[in-house]
Amino acid sequence: MSSLEKRLEAFRQLPLRAQLSLINSTASNEVLSQNQEYLQSLNRIHQECLNSATPKQKAAYEVFIKNAPD
């Protein structure tokens, strides 16, 4: 398994809120944001995890989104 595959698998294991925070941090990083394929992979995995989340996980995520600073 490549380093990128390992990072993406580790990302998949994070809670939804941590995934979103990592996506936002990566997107705002001058160097990391240049790797669009990586960002797209993070977003795809995040969406997959969100789609398979339990109702309780989704509710906690929605509260996090509503209370997040703009």
Short mmCIF file of the C-alpha atoms (twelve columns), coordinates in Angstrom:
data_MODEL
# 
_entry.id   MODEL 
# 
loop_
_atom_site.group_PDB 
_atom_site.id 
_atom_site.type_symbol 
_atom_site.label_atom_id 
_atom_site.label_alt_id 
_atom_site.label_comp_id 
_atom_site.label_asym_id 
_atom_site.label_seq_id 
_atom_site.Cartn_x 
_atom_site.Cartn_y 
_atom_site.Cartn_z 
_atom_site.pdbx_PDB_model_num 
ATOM 1  C CA . MET A 1  0.000   0.000  0.000  1 
ATOM 2  C CA . SER A 2  1.427   3.389  -0.996 1 
ATOM 3  C CA . SER A 3  1.882   6.270  1.385  1 
ATOM 4  C CA . LEU A 4  -1.057  8.108  -0.188 1 
ATOM 5  C CA . GLU A 5  -3.295  5.060  0.156  1 
ATOM 6  C CA . LYS A 6  -2.311  4.761  3.818  1 
ATOM 7  C CA . ARG A 7  -3.108  8.438  4.427  1 
ATOM 8  C CA . LEU A 8  -6.480  8.136  2.725  1 
ATOM 9  C CA . GLU A 9  -7.319  4.994  4.704  1 
ATOM 10 C CA . ALA A 10 -6.375  6.758  7.944  1 
ATOM 11 C CA . PHE A 11 -8.508  9.732  6.862  1 
ATOM 12 C CA . ARG A 12 -11.459 7.367  6.352  1 
ATOM 13 C CA . GLN A 13 -11.211 6.333  10.024 1 
ATOM 14 C CA . LEU A 14 -11.525 9.900  11.345 1 
ATOM 15 C CA . PRO A 15 -14.817 11.253 12.695 1 
ATOM 16 C CA . LEU A 16 -16.778 13.338 10.180 1 
ATOM 17 C CA . ARG A 17 -15.959 16.607 11.914 1 
ATOM 18 C CA . ALA A 18 -12.238 15.839 11.902 1 
ATOM 19 C CA . GLN A 19 -12.452 14.916 8.219  1 
ATOM 20 C CA . LEU A 20 -14.059 18.253 7.403  1 
ATOM 21 C CA . SER A 21 -11.465 20.132 9.423  1 
ATOM 22 C CA . LEU A 22 -8.649  18.334 7.608  1 
ATOM 23 C CA . ILE A 23 -10.230 19.077 4.219  1 
ATOM 24 C CA . ASN A 24 -10.539 22.760 5.097  1 
ATOM 25 C CA . SER A 25 -6.979  22.915 6.426  1 
ATOM 26 C CA . THR A 26 -5.617  21.195 3.343  1 
ATOM 27 C CA . ALA A 27 -7.565  23.500 1.026  1 
ATOM 28 C CA . SER A 28 -6.255  26.598 2.796  1 
ATOM 29 C CA . ASN A 29 -2.640  25.402 2.834  1 
ATOM 30 C CA . GLU A 30 -0.623  27.072 0.068  1 
ATOM 31 C CA . VAL A 31 1.356   23.917 -0.756 1 
ATOM 32 C CA . LEU A 32 -1.187  21.160 -0.106 1 
ATOM 33 C CA . SER A 33 -3.991  22.916 -1.962 1 
ATOM 34 C CA . GLN A 34 -2.056  22.547 -5.212 1 
ATOM 35 C CA . ASN A 35 -2.657  18.792 -5.177 1 
ATOM 36 C CA . GLN A 36 -6.213  18.808 -6.515 1 
ATOM 37 C CA . GLU A 37 -6.327  15.030 -6.894 1 
ATOM 38 C CA . TYR A 38 -5.612  14.620 -3.173 1 
ATOM 39 C CA . LEU A 39 -8.273  17.184 -2.240 1 
ATOM 40 C CA . GLN A 40 -10.789 15.476 -4.496 1 
ATOM 41 C CA . SER A 41 -9.987  12.141 -2.860 1 
ATOM 42 C CA . LEU A 42 -10.514 13.626 0.599  1 
ATOM 43 C CA . ASN A 43 -13.844 15.115 -0.438 1 
ATOM 44 C CA . ARG A 44 -14.973 11.862 -2.084 1 
ATOM 45 C CA . ILE A 45 -14.118 9.806  1.002  1 
ATOM 46 C CA . HIS A 46 -15.783 12.373 3.251  1 
ATOM 47 C CA . GLN A 47 -18.970 12.166 1.184  1 
ATOM 48 C CA . GLU A 48 -18.892 8.357  1.291  1 
ATOM 49 C CA . CYS A 49 -18.492 8.432  5.066  1 
ATOM 50 C CA . LEU A 50 -21.270 10.981 5.414  1 
ATOM 51 C CA . ASN A 51 -23.579 8.842  3.271  1 
ATOM 52 C CA . SER A 52 -22.929 5.784  5.452  1 
ATOM 53 C CA . ALA A 53 -23.064 7.608  8.791  1 
ATOM 54 C CA . THR A 54 -25.645 6.721  11.407 1 
ATOM 55 C CA . PRO A 55 -28.476 9.184  12.099 1 
ATOM 56 C CA . LYS A 56 -26.772 10.078 15.393 1 
ATOM 57 C CA . GLN A 57 -23.459 10.791 13.629 1 
ATOM 58 C CA . LYS A 58 -25.233 12.879 10.995 1 
ATOM 59 C CA . ALA A 59 -27.059 14.888 13.660 1 
ATOM 60 C CA . ALA A 60 -23.813 15.646 15.516 1 
ATOM 61 C CA . TYR A 61 -22.214 16.634 12.211 1 
ATOM 62 C CA . GLU A 62 -25.078 18.995 11.359 1 
ATOM 63 C CA . VAL A 63 -24.766 20.681 14.779 1 
ATOM 64 C CA . PHE A 64 -21.032 21.095 14.136 1 
ATOM 65 C CA . ILE A 65 -21.701 22.650 10.712 1 
ATOM 66 C CA . LYS A 66 -24.302 25.060 12.104 1 
ATOM 67 C CA . ASN A 67 -21.969 26.213 14.889 1 
ATOM 68 C CA . ALA A 68 -18.833 26.457 12.764 1 
ATOM 69 C CA . PRO A 69 -17.480 29.962 12.265 1 
ATOM 70 C CA . ASP A 70 -17.932 31.340 8.758  1 
# 
